[in-house]
Amino acid sequence: MCTLLWFRNDLRLTDQPALLAAVARGGPVVPVYIASDDGEGDWPPGSATKWWLHRSLQSLDAQLQSIGSRLILRRGSTQAELDSLIEETGATGIVWGRRYEPAAIHRDQQIKSRLKQRGILAESHNTSLLWEPWTIQTGTGGPYKVFTPFWRKCLQAGAISRPIGDPVGDTQPVGATRTIPSPGRWPRSERLGDLDLEPRIAWDAGLRETWLPGRDGVERELCRFENGPWSDYSSDRDFPEISGTSRLSPHLHFGEVSPRTVWHRLLDVAQRDPRGVTAIDPYLRQLVWREFAFHLVYHFPHTPREPLRPEFARFPWRSDDAGLRAWQTGRTGYPLVDAGMRELWRTGWMHNRVRMAAASFLVKDLLIPWQLGAEWFWDTLVDADLANNTLGWQWTAGCGADAAPYFRVFNPVSQGEKFDAAGNYVRRHVPELSRLPDRWIQQPFCAPREVLAQAGVELGVTYPHPIVDHAEARVRALAALATITGG
């Protein structure tokens, strides 16, 4: 009674309900990953996502081989490859972790229906969320659109169960799977390199320097966060020069660690600390913000492309190819924005405070559609996640759930002066400005000519002039808003 264990965005062996279910059936288990875009709709994996996925699959296969199993790799039509694997292995069941994005839901429903028609067990499990989207409802039984009541309802839903151990009886919070029954003969497998996930041009040096995908990377980041930053998260998370965030977002996106594991690891640390659990609440709230993103994309499947607030469909966005390119390449003339966009390109990640400033600059200073920003982040972020990417961009653009009002326009200079006062973040990512005094590091266009000369900065040559005047852009943005609100 062979079972196919179909991995997707849950690339781990601990706290893995689908793995538990597969082993519980009692026969051999064939772990499989299928590289296919047929469940991604308009959002096939971006370049940075592929880079991470290659290494995450490598890590998962090594874990499986260490316990006598292995990961079978396939590419092509998901349904066709599953059918082929059923024929090759004689599998009588397939188990997998659920996904909540619109195209994936549609694809999975078709697969489940076809398998059941053939008499094949088709079973899906929650492997990636604390609460599934349909379990948290308003008093009238509908979905939430505002985060704070969603957060409260989640906390009222009861204690989050501890992570489950491995499928051979270990009930410790983070157990390591000791064995998975193997088939007498393994089906064919593609080589990892044949999945074409690695970049053909070596642009990934910064990613390799910054990240360690897989189980070892999870443990590295969790230990770093547990050993200090968690307790000052509420005060340090807004300062990009400080390593004050968990940096677990890509590991959570690929399911290398479950949110339950993160929740309880940090809660356990906080409970042993004199400052108590209130110190960890701001971070736990961010885990629930992630849940809120999945809640929204599940209940409002049109939002990756269309605004949740329908009046924004009439917003007078501008077409500005030159402005978009300057923003993408970190050449806007505003150092905080440019530092963030260059950090993104080099490392596949951007500090959240800077993400908000950079996104605001695109949609409000330049009036470029938020969808174009979402597409760029999708291709360049190692933690590119359709639910969170959609929520973040619609929040900034003022057109989504619990959104920042559109009239809230981030000032890129004052944001830099407040959160990068010494300019260390800017100097790291915009080195041509590194010799500028602190006073001018966030606004070189206001610096006296002699100061620029002493710092080796020539505006328009070594560093660009601002591509837009922020004060004028703010007035223009508010005027654009008035066209859809009548204000």
MIDOTI-877548 format. One record per residue (C-alpha): residue in three letters; x, y, z; residue number from 1. Coordinates in steps of 0.1 Angstrom, whole numbers, plus 5000, padded with zeros to 4 digits. Layout:
% MIDOTI-877548
ATOM ala X Y Z NUM;
...
This chain:
% MIDOTI-877548
ATOM met 5000 5000 5000 1;
ATOM cys 5024 5026 4987 2;
ATOM thr 5018 5063 4994 3;
ATOM leu 5031 5093 4975 4;
ATOM leu 5041 5122 4998 5;
ATOM trp 5038 5152 4976 6;
ATOM phe 5059 5181 4989 7;
ATOM arg 5052 5217 4979 8;
ATOM asn 5058 5246 5002 9;
ATOM asp 5064 5224 5032 10;
ATOM leu 5100 5213 5026 11;
ATOM arg 5107 5198 5061 12;
ATOM leu 5105 5166 5081 13;
ATOM thr 5095 5180 5115 14;
ATOM asp 5060 5192 5124 15;
ATOM gln 5049 5178 5091 16;
ATOM pro 5013 5165 5092 17;
ATOM ala 5013 5152 5056 18;
ATOM leu 5044 5131 5064 19;
ATOM leu 5027 5117 5095 20;
ATOM ala 4996 5108 5075 21;
ATOM ala 5017 5091 5048 22;
ATOM val 5036 5070 5073 23;
ATOM ala 5005 5061 5093 24;
ATOM arg 4990 5043 5063 25;
ATOM gly 5015 5016 5070 26;
ATOM gly 5032 5010 5036 27;
ATOM pro 5062 5024 5018 28;
ATOM val 5063 5062 5013 29;
ATOM val 5077 5079 4982 30;
ATOM pro 5085 5115 4988 31;
ATOM val 5082 5136 4956 32;
ATOM tyr 5085 5172 4944 33;
ATOM ile 5071 5182 4910 34;
ATOM ala 5085 5214 4894 35;
ATOM ser 5055 5228 4875 36;
ATOM asp 5039 5261 4868 37;
ATOM asp 5005 5247 4862 38;
ATOM gly 4992 5257 4897 39;
ATOM glu 5008 5291 4898 40;
ATOM gly 4985 5311 4874 41;
ATOM asp 5000 5345 4866 42;
ATOM trp 5027 5340 4893 43;
ATOM pro 5053 5314 4883 44;
ATOM pro 5083 5313 4907 45;
ATOM gly 5106 5343 4903 46;
ATOM ser 5144 5341 4899 47;
ATOM ala 5152 5345 4936 48;
ATOM thr 5126 5320 4945 49;
ATOM lys 5141 5294 4922 50;
ATOM trp 5175 5301 4936 51;
ATOM trp 5163 5293 4971 52;
ATOM leu 5142 5264 4960 53;
ATOM his 5172 5246 4945 54;
ATOM arg 5190 5247 4978 55;
ATOM ser 5159 5239 4999 56;
ATOM leu 5153 5208 4978 57;
ATOM gln 5189 5198 4982 58;
ATOM ser 5186 5201 5020 59;
ATOM leu 5154 5181 5021 60;
ATOM asp 5169 5153 5000 61;
ATOM ala 5199 5152 5023 62;
ATOM gln 5176 5149 5053 63;
ATOM leu 5157 5121 5037 64;
ATOM gln 5188 5102 5026 65;
ATOM ser 5201 5104 5062 66;
ATOM ile 5172 5082 5073 67;
ATOM gly 5172 5059 5044 68;
ATOM ser 5147 5076 5021 69;
ATOM arg 5152 5100 4992 70;
ATOM leu 5134 5128 4973 71;
ATOM ile 5120 5120 4938 72;
ATOM leu 5121 5150 4915 73;
ATOM arg 5099 5154 4885 74;
ATOM arg 5090 5183 4862 75;
ATOM gly 5061 5190 4838 76;
ATOM ser 5024 5187 4842 77;
ATOM thr 5015 5179 4878 78;
ATOM gln 4986 5156 4870 79;
ATOM ala 5007 5137 4844 80;
ATOM glu 5036 5132 4867 81;
ATOM leu 5014 5121 4895 82;
ATOM asp 4997 5096 4872 83;
ATOM ser 5031 5083 4861 84;
ATOM leu 5043 5079 4896 85;
ATOM ile 5011 5060 4905 86;
ATOM glu 5018 5036 4876 87;
ATOM glu 5055 5032 4885 88;
ATOM thr 5050 5026 4922 89;
ATOM gly 5015 5011 4925 90;
ATOM ala 5006 5039 4949 91;
ATOM thr 4971 5037 4964 92;
ATOM gly 4972 5071 4980 93;
ATOM ile 4987 5106 4977 94;
ATOM val 4990 5130 5006 95;
ATOM trp 5001 5167 5005 96;
ATOM gly 5000 5200 5023 97;
ATOM arg 4973 5224 5013 98;
ATOM arg 4980 5257 4995 99;
ATOM tyr 4957 5287 4995 100;
ATOM glu 4965 5307 4964 101;
ATOM pro 4937 5309 4938 102;
ATOM ala 4954 5290 4910 103;
ATOM ala 4968 5263 4933 104;
ATOM ile 4934 5257 4948 105;
ATOM his 4918 5252 4914 106;
ATOM arg 4946 5229 4903 107;
ATOM asp 4945 5209 4935 108;
ATOM gln 4907 5205 4934 109;
ATOM gln 4910 5190 4899 110;
ATOM ile 4937 5166 4909 111;
ATOM lys 4918 5155 4940 112;
ATOM ser 4886 5149 4920 113;
ATOM arg 4905 5128 4894 114;
ATOM leu 4923 5107 4919 115;
ATOM lys 4891 5099 4938 116;
ATOM gln 4874 5089 4906 117;
ATOM arg 4903 5064 4901 118;
ATOM gly 4899 5051 4937 119;
ATOM ile 4931 5066 4948 120;
ATOM leu 4932 5082 4983 121;
ATOM ala 4937 5119 4979 122;
ATOM glu 4943 5137 5012 123;
ATOM ser 4955 5172 5020 124;
ATOM his 4966 5186 5053 125;
ATOM asn 4974 5220 5068 126;
ATOM thr 5012 5221 5068 127;
ATOM ser 5018 5259 5066 128;
ATOM leu 4994 5279 5087 129;
ATOM leu 4984 5283 5124 130;
ATOM trp 4947 5286 5114 131;
ATOM glu 4932 5278 5081 132;
ATOM pro 4915 5307 5063 133;
ATOM trp 4879 5295 5068 134;
ATOM thr 4883 5288 5105 135;
ATOM ile 4886 5325 5116 136;
ATOM gln 4853 5343 5109 137;
ATOM thr 4836 5375 5119 138;
ATOM gly 4805 5374 5140 139;
ATOM thr 4783 5373 5109 140;
ATOM gly 4804 5344 5095 141;
ATOM gly 4823 5363 5069 142;
ATOM pro 4860 5371 5064 143;
ATOM tyr 4879 5398 5081 144;
ATOM lys 4892 5429 5063 145;
ATOM val 4908 5446 5093 146;
ATOM phe 4938 5431 5111 147;
ATOM thr 4933 5440 5148 148;
ATOM pro 4899 5422 5152 149;
ATOM phe 4914 5393 5132 150;
ATOM trp 4943 5392 5157 151;
ATOM arg 4919 5392 5186 152;
ATOM lys 4897 5365 5171 153;
ATOM cys 4928 5343 5165 154;
ATOM leu 4938 5346 5201 155;
ATOM gln 4903 5337 5212 156;
ATOM ala 4904 5306 5191 157;
ATOM gly 4924 5288 5218 158;
ATOM ala 4960 5279 5224 159;
ATOM ile 4981 5270 5194 160;
ATOM ser 4989 5233 5196 161;
ATOM arg 5026 5224 5200 162;
ATOM pro 5045 5211 5170 163;
ATOM ile 5040 5174 5164 164;
ATOM gly 5070 5152 5164 165;
ATOM asp 5081 5126 5140 166;
ATOM pro 5059 5097 5126 167;
ATOM val 5075 5071 5148 168;
ATOM gly 5063 5083 5182 169;
ATOM asp 5086 5112 5192 170;
ATOM thr 5063 5138 5206 171;
ATOM gln 5089 5164 5215 172;
ATOM pro 5082 5199 5201 173;
ATOM val 5110 5196 5174 174;
ATOM gly 5116 5160 5168 175;
ATOM ala 5138 5146 5140 176;
ATOM thr 5122 5119 5119 177;
ATOM arg 5141 5086 5124 178;
ATOM thr 5128 5065 5096 179;
ATOM ile 5104 5065 5066 180;
ATOM pro 5094 5032 5050 181;
ATOM ser 5110 5029 5016 182;
ATOM pro 5097 5011 4985 183;
ATOM gly 5114 4980 4971 184;
ATOM arg 5123 4999 4940 185;
ATOM trp 5124 5036 4935 186;
ATOM pro 5107 5053 4906 187;
ATOM arg 5129 5074 4882 188;
ATOM ser 5139 5108 4893 189;
ATOM glu 5152 5139 4875 190;
ATOM arg 5185 5154 4887 191;
ATOM leu 5182 5185 4907 192;
ATOM gly 5202 5204 4881 193;
ATOM asp 5177 5194 4854 194;
ATOM leu 5150 5214 4871 195;
ATOM asp 5167 5246 4857 196;
ATOM leu 5164 5265 4890 197;
ATOM glu 5199 5279 4891 198;
ATOM pro 5207 5312 4874 199;
ATOM arg 5224 5308 4840 200;
ATOM ile 5243 5341 4846 201;
ATOM ala 5261 5344 4880 202;
ATOM trp 5241 5372 4896 203;
ATOM asp 5236 5354 4929 204;
ATOM ala 5268 5361 4948 205;
ATOM gly 5250 5384 4973 206;
ATOM leu 5223 5357 4979 207;
ATOM arg 5250 5331 4986 208;
ATOM glu 5268 5354 5010 209;
ATOM thr 5236 5363 5029 210;
ATOM trp 5215 5331 5031 211;
ATOM leu 5217 5295 5041 212;
ATOM pro 5185 5278 5028 213;
ATOM gly 5173 5246 5043 214;
ATOM arg 5171 5232 5078 215;
ATOM asp 5206 5244 5089 216;
ATOM gly 5196 5280 5079 217;
ATOM val 5164 5277 5099 218;
ATOM glu 5184 5267 5130 219;
ATOM arg 5210 5294 5124 220;
ATOM glu 5184 5322 5122 221;
ATOM leu 5162 5308 5151 222;
ATOM cys 5192 5306 5174 223;
ATOM arg 5204 5341 5165 224;
ATOM phe 5170 5355 5172 225;
ATOM glu 5164 5335 5203 226;
ATOM asn 5198 5346 5218 227;
ATOM gly 5190 5384 5218 228;
ATOM pro 5170 5403 5192 229;
ATOM trp 5136 5388 5201 230;
ATOM ser 5134 5408 5234 231;
ATOM asp 5140 5442 5217 232;
ATOM tyr 5120 5434 5186 233;
ATOM ser 5094 5460 5191 234;
ATOM ser 5120 5488 5194 235;
ATOM asp 5147 5476 5169 236;
ATOM arg 5127 5461 5141 237;
ATOM asp 5123 5495 5124 238;
ATOM phe 5160 5503 5121 239;
ATOM pro 5176 5486 5090 240;
ATOM glu 5212 5489 5103 241;
ATOM ile 5203 5467 5133 242;
ATOM ser 5198 5429 5129 243;
ATOM gly 5166 5431 5149 244;
ATOM thr 5143 5409 5129 245;
ATOM ser 5140 5372 5127 246;
ATOM arg 5149 5369 5090 247;
ATOM leu 5127 5337 5090 248;
ATOM ser 5103 5348 5062 249;
ATOM pro 5119 5328 5034 250;
ATOM his 5122 5297 5056 251;
ATOM leu 5085 5300 5065 252;
ATOM his 5076 5306 5028 253;
ATOM phe 5093 5274 5017 254;
ATOM gly 5080 5255 5048 255;
ATOM glu 5114 5246 5060 256;
ATOM val 5100 5254 5094 257;
ATOM ser 5064 5255 5105 258;
ATOM pro 5049 5286 5121 259;
ATOM arg 5039 5265 5151 260;
ATOM thr 5076 5256 5157 261;
ATOM val 5086 5293 5155 262;
ATOM trp 5057 5303 5177 263;
ATOM his 5065 5278 5205 264;
ATOM arg 5103 5281 5203 265;
ATOM leu 5101 5319 5209 266;
ATOM leu 5073 5316 5234 267;
ATOM asp 5093 5291 5254 268;
ATOM val 5123 5314 5254 269;
ATOM ala 5101 5344 5265 270;
ATOM gln 5086 5324 5293 271;
ATOM arg 5120 5317 5308 272;
ATOM asp 5130 5353 5306 273;
ATOM pro 5124 5379 5333 274;
ATOM arg 5107 5402 5308 275;
ATOM gly 5080 5376 5302 276;
ATOM val 5058 5368 5272 277;
ATOM thr 5048 5404 5266 278;
ATOM ala 5082 5411 5251 279;
ATOM ile 5076 5385 5224 280;
ATOM asp 5040 5396 5216 281;
ATOM pro 5051 5421 5189 282;
ATOM tyr 5068 5393 5170 283;
ATOM leu 5040 5368 5174 284;
ATOM arg 5017 5395 5161 285;
ATOM gln 5038 5395 5129 286;
ATOM leu 5032 5357 5125 287;
ATOM val 4995 5364 5127 288;
ATOM trp 4999 5392 5101 289;
ATOM arg 5012 5364 5079 290;
ATOM glu 4980 5344 5086 291;
ATOM phe 4959 5375 5078 292;
ATOM ala 4976 5377 5044 293;
ATOM phe 4965 5341 5036 294;
ATOM his 4931 5347 5050 295;
ATOM leu 4927 5376 5025 296;
ATOM val 4940 5359 4994 297;
ATOM tyr 4919 5329 5001 298;
ATOM his 4886 5348 5006 299;
ATOM phe 4894 5375 4979 300;
ATOM pro 4912 5356 4952 301;
ATOM his 4911 5385 4927 302;
ATOM thr 4934 5407 4949 303;
ATOM pro 4968 5397 4935 304;
ATOM arg 4959 5417 4904 305;
ATOM glu 4929 5439 4914 306;
ATOM pro 4924 5462 4944 307;
ATOM leu 4902 5450 4972 308;
ATOM arg 4886 5485 4974 309;
ATOM pro 4869 5487 4940 310;
ATOM glu 4871 5525 4937 311;
ATOM phe 4908 5522 4932 312;
ATOM ala 4902 5505 4899 313;
ATOM arg 4896 5540 4886 314;
ATOM phe 4928 5555 4901 315;
ATOM pro 4947 5576 4875 316;
ATOM trp 4980 5557 4876 317;
ATOM arg 5008 5569 4853 318;
ATOM ser 5029 5551 4828 319;
ATOM asp 5066 5559 4835 320;
ATOM asp 5091 5534 4822 321;
ATOM ala 5121 5556 4831 322;
ATOM gly 5108 5561 4866 323;
ATOM leu 5101 5524 4871 324;
ATOM arg 5136 5515 4859 325;
ATOM ala 5152 5541 4882 326;
ATOM trp 5133 5526 4911 327;
ATOM gln 5141 5490 4903 328;
ATOM thr 5179 5498 4900 329;
ATOM gly 5181 5521 4931 330;
ATOM arg 5188 5553 4911 331;
ATOM thr 5160 5575 4923 332;
ATOM gly 5182 5601 4940 333;
ATOM tyr 5166 5593 4974 334;
ATOM pro 5193 5574 4994 335;
ATOM leu 5170 5554 5017 336;
ATOM val 5149 5542 4987 337;
ATOM asp 5180 5534 4966 338;
ATOM ala 5197 5516 4995 339;
ATOM gly 5166 5493 4999 340;
ATOM met 5163 5486 4962 341;
ATOM arg 5200 5477 4960 342;
ATOM glu 5198 5456 4991 343;
ATOM leu 5169 5437 4974 344;
ATOM trp 5188 5432 4942 345;
ATOM arg 5220 5420 4960 346;
ATOM thr 5205 5399 4987 347;
ATOM gly 5170 5390 4976 348;
ATOM trp 5156 5407 5008 349;
ATOM met 5148 5442 5020 350;
ATOM his 5142 5454 5056 351;
ATOM asn 5105 5459 5062 352;
ATOM arg 5107 5495 5072 353;
ATOM val 5125 5503 5040 354;
ATOM arg 5101 5481 5020 355;
ATOM met 5073 5505 5031 356;
ATOM ala 5093 5536 5021 357;
ATOM ala 5104 5522 4988 358;
ATOM ala 5068 5509 4979 359;
ATOM ser 5053 5543 4989 360;
ATOM phe 5078 5561 4967 361;
ATOM leu 5067 5540 4937 362;
ATOM val 5030 5543 4941 363;
ATOM lys 5027 5578 4955 364;
ATOM asp 5058 5598 4944 365;
ATOM leu 5058 5582 4909 366;
ATOM leu 5021 5572 4907 367;
ATOM ile 5032 5539 4891 368;
ATOM pro 5007 5510 4896 369;
ATOM trp 5013 5489 4927 370;
ATOM gln 5010 5458 4905 371;
ATOM leu 5043 5466 4888 372;
ATOM gly 5060 5469 4922 373;
ATOM ala 5045 5436 4932 374;
ATOM glu 5058 5420 4901 375;
ATOM trp 5093 5433 4907 376;
ATOM phe 5093 5421 4943 377;
ATOM trp 5079 5388 4932 378;
ATOM asp 5110 5382 4909 379;
ATOM thr 5136 5395 4933 380;
ATOM leu 5126 5385 4968 381;
ATOM val 5137 5352 4983 382;
ATOM asp 5106 5353 5005 383;
ATOM ala 5083 5361 4976 384;
ATOM asp 5049 5349 4988 385;
ATOM leu 5017 5357 4969 386;
ATOM ala 4996 5363 5000 387;
ATOM asn 5021 5386 5018 388;
ATOM asn 5033 5404 4986 389;
ATOM thr 4997 5412 4978 390;
ATOM leu 4988 5424 5012 391;
ATOM gly 5019 5445 5015 392;
ATOM trp 5015 5463 4982 393;
ATOM gln 4977 5469 4986 394;
ATOM trp 4984 5482 5021 395;
ATOM thr 5009 5507 5008 396;
ATOM ala 4987 5517 4979 397;
ATOM gly 4957 5523 5002 398;
ATOM cys 4935 5499 4982 399;
ATOM gly 4935 5468 5003 400;
ATOM ala 4924 5454 5037 401;
ATOM asp 4934 5474 5067 402;
ATOM ala 4954 5496 5043 403;
ATOM ala 4973 5527 5052 404;
ATOM pro 4953 5557 5039 405;
ATOM tyr 4964 5567 5005 406;
ATOM phe 4970 5603 5018 407;
ATOM arg 4997 5588 5041 408;
ATOM val 5028 5595 5019 409;
ATOM phe 5061 5583 5033 410;
ATOM asn 5087 5611 5030 411;
ATOM pro 5119 5592 5020 412;
ATOM val 5142 5619 5036 413;
ATOM ser 5125 5620 5070 414;
ATOM gln 5121 5582 5070 415;
ATOM gly 5159 5580 5065 416;
ATOM glu 5166 5606 5091 417;
ATOM lys 5144 5588 5116 418;
ATOM phe 5154 5552 5111 419;
ATOM asp 5189 5555 5096 420;
ATOM ala 5201 5587 5113 421;
ATOM ala 5238 5579 5111 422;
ATOM gly 5234 5567 5075 423;
ATOM asn 5250 5533 5082 424;
ATOM tyr 5224 5515 5061 425;
ATOM val 5227 5539 5032 426;
ATOM arg 5265 5538 5033 427;
ATOM arg 5265 5500 5032 428;
ATOM his 5243 5498 5001 429;
ATOM val 5250 5531 4983 430;
ATOM pro 5288 5533 4988 431;
ATOM glu 5292 5563 4965 432;
ATOM leu 5277 5584 4993 433;
ATOM ser 5297 5569 5021 434;
ATOM arg 5319 5599 5027 435;
ATOM leu 5290 5624 5031 436;
ATOM pro 5285 5637 5066 437;
ATOM asp 5255 5624 5085 438;
ATOM arg 5236 5657 5081 439;
ATOM trp 5235 5652 5043 440;
ATOM ile 5235 5614 5039 441;
ATOM gln 5197 5612 5034 442;
ATOM gln 5195 5643 5012 443;
ATOM pro 5227 5648 4992 444;
ATOM phe 5207 5671 4968 445;
ATOM cys 5206 5697 4996 446;
ATOM ala 5242 5695 5005 447;
ATOM pro 5265 5725 4998 448;
ATOM arg 5286 5721 4967 449;
ATOM glu 5319 5721 4987 450;
ATOM val 5306 5693 5009 451;
ATOM leu 5297 5672 4979 452;
ATOM ala 5331 5678 4964 453;
ATOM gln 5349 5668 4996 454;
ATOM ala 5328 5636 4997 455;
ATOM gly 5336 5628 4960 456;
ATOM val 5299 5631 4951 457;
ATOM glu 5289 5647 4918 458;
ATOM leu 5252 5648 4914 459;
ATOM gly 5240 5636 4880 460;
ATOM val 5273 5618 4875 461;
ATOM thr 5283 5596 4905 462;
ATOM tyr 5248 5597 4921 463;
ATOM pro 5216 5608 4904 464;
ATOM his 5196 5640 4910 465;
ATOM pro 5162 5631 4925 466;
ATOM ile 5139 5619 4897 467;
ATOM val 5110 5637 4913 468;
ATOM asp 5105 5665 4939 469;
ATOM his 5089 5648 4969 470;
ATOM ala 5069 5678 4980 471;
ATOM glu 5054 5683 4945 472;
ATOM ala 5049 5645 4941 473;
ATOM arg 5029 5645 4973 474;
ATOM val 5005 5672 4961 475;
ATOM arg 5001 5653 4928 476;
ATOM ala 4993 5621 4946 477;
ATOM leu 4967 5637 4967 478;
ATOM ala 4951 5653 4936 479;
ATOM ala 4950 5619 4920 480;
ATOM leu 4933 5605 4951 481;
ATOM ala 4907 5632 4949 482;
ATOM thr 4896 5620 4914 483;
ATOM ile 4882 5588 4929 484;
ATOM thr 4870 5601 4963 485;
ATOM gly 4856 5634 4952 486;
ATOM gly 4876 5651 4979 487;
